Amino acid sequence: MEKKVKASAAWSYLLALAGLAIVNGTTDTTLITDLPDTVEIFVAPLVPALAAGIGGYLARHTPRPDLGQP
């Protein structure tokens, strides 16, 4: 997997983690009822991070003529 795809997934996770930490700190929100709030903050951001990683991995890439044909 390319570095930019890994970075996109990591930033997606970190930003979602920060957003959920702020939301959970200011309101009484339960996103996943079966998990404690402290675990929920780390598990819920996995959804957008996985979506970003899978989307980047499956995305069509621009051909690079300098690499030649495989």
Residue pairs with C-beta under 8 A, 6 or more apart in sequence:
1 53
1 56
1 57
2 56
4 56
5 52
5 53
5 56
5 57
6 53
8 52
8 53
8 56
9 49
9 50
9 52
9 53
9 56
10 49
12 45
12 48
12 49
12 51
12 52
13 45
13 46
13 48
13 49
14 45
16 44
16 45
16 47
16 48
16 49
17 41
17 42
17 45
20 31
20 40
20 41
20 44
20 45
21 41
23 29
24 37
24 40
24 41
30 37
30 40
31 40
31 44
32 40
32 43
32 44
35 43
